[in-house]
Amino acid sequence: MEQPAFNRETMMAPLLDACPSFWPAWQSFLDDWGAERDMPMYIALGDLAVHLLGLLAFGKTSEFDTVFEVVERWHVDGDAYVREAATIGLLEGIQNVTLNRDPDRLPEFVQWLRPVTRKWWFKLIAYWDGRGTLSED
């Protein structure tokens, strides 16, 4: 069986390449959590969600194509932790932050989502609306 391309330790490298503007927030995360054996990646993904909404609000979306290509790769080529973190950590984070801060912008993210990521985006919406589950099917 082939090893997943991404795990908890390797998932952020391609994201940071895709989104250099996130480096300061990532460095702050490392300052706070870098000494931890198992860094709380969901916190970093929450920070990324806030960062992406901020970029969208200022029309600075030039990194979004490559960011969401990485997110798609997390969904397709990640281990179980990475796949779940991509959905629950990042996508749900984007949805929650956007709904709380600027709900009219939520549909704008859809244009950058790749097929598997798009599936999970809408599964989350259906789940929170009481119309579905978060199963793999």
BELNORVEN-V409863 format. One record per pair of residues at least 24 apart in sequence whose ideal C-beta (glycine too) atoms are under 10 Angstrom apart, sorted by the first residue. I is the first residue (numbers start at 1). J is the second residue. Records with the same first field share a line. If there is no record, write none. Layout:
I->J + J
This chain:
2->77
3->77 + 79
4->74 + 76 + 77 + 78 + 79 + 80 + 81 + 82 + 83
5->73 + 74 + 76 + 77 + 78 + 79 + 82
6->70 + 73 + 74 + 75 + 76 + 77 + 78 + 79 + 81 + 82 + 83 + 85 + 86
7->78 + 79 + 80 + 81 + 82
8->38 + 39 + 41 + 78 + 79 + 81 + 82 + 85
9->38 + 39 + 41 + 81 + 82
10->78 + 79 + 82
11->41 + 44 + 45 + 70 + 73 + 74 + 78 + 79 + 81 + 82 + 85 + 86 + 89
12->39 + 41 + 44 + 45 + 48 + 70
13->70
14->66 + 67 + 69 + 70 + 71 + 73 + 74
15->44 + 45 + 48 + 66 + 67 + 70 + 71 + 73 + 74 + 90
16->70
17->66 + 70
18->63 + 64 + 65 + 66 + 67 + 68 + 69 + 70 + 71 + 73
19->48 + 51 + 52 + 55 + 62 + 63 + 64 + 66 + 67 + 70
20->63 + 66
21->51 + 52 + 54 + 55 + 60 + 62 + 63 + 67
22->47 + 48 + 51 + 52 + 55 + 63 + 67
24->51
25->50 + 51 + 54
26->51
38->81
40->89
41->81 + 82 + 85 + 89 + 90
42->84 + 85 + 88 + 89 + 90 + 92 + 93
43->89 + 93
44->85 + 89 + 90
45->71 + 85 + 86 + 88 + 89 + 90 + 91 + 92 + 93 + 94
46->89 + 90 + 92 + 93 + 94 + 96 + 97
47->93
48->89 + 90 + 93 + 94 + 97
49->89 + 90 + 91 + 92 + 93 + 94 + 95 + 96 + 97 + 98
50->93 + 94 + 97 + 98 + 101
51->97
52->90 + 93 + 94 + 97 + 98 + 109 + 112
53->93 + 94 + 97 + 98 + 100 + 101 + 102 + 105 + 106 + 108 + 109
54->97 + 101 + 102
56->94 + 98 + 102 + 105 + 106 + 108 + 109 + 112
57->98 + 101 + 102 + 105 + 108
61->108 + 109 + 111 + 112
63->112
64->108 + 109 + 111 + 112 + 113
65->111 + 112 + 114
66->112
67->112
68->109 + 111 + 112 + 113 + 114 + 117 + 118
69->112 + 114 + 117
70->114 + 117
71->112 + 113 + 114 + 116 + 117 + 120 + 121
72->112 + 113 + 114 + 115 + 116 + 117 + 118
73->114 + 116 + 117
74->116 + 117
75->114 + 115 + 116 + 117 + 118 + 119 + 120
76->114 + 115 + 116 + 117
83->116 + 120 + 136
84->120 + 134
86->116 + 117 + 120
87->116 + 117 + 119 + 120 + 121 + 123 + 124 + 134
88->120 + 124 + 134
90->117 + 120
91->117 + 118 + 120 + 121 + 122 + 123 + 124 + 125
92->120 + 121 + 124 + 125 + 127 + 128 + 134
94->121 + 124
95->121 + 124 + 125 + 128
96->124 + 128
99->128
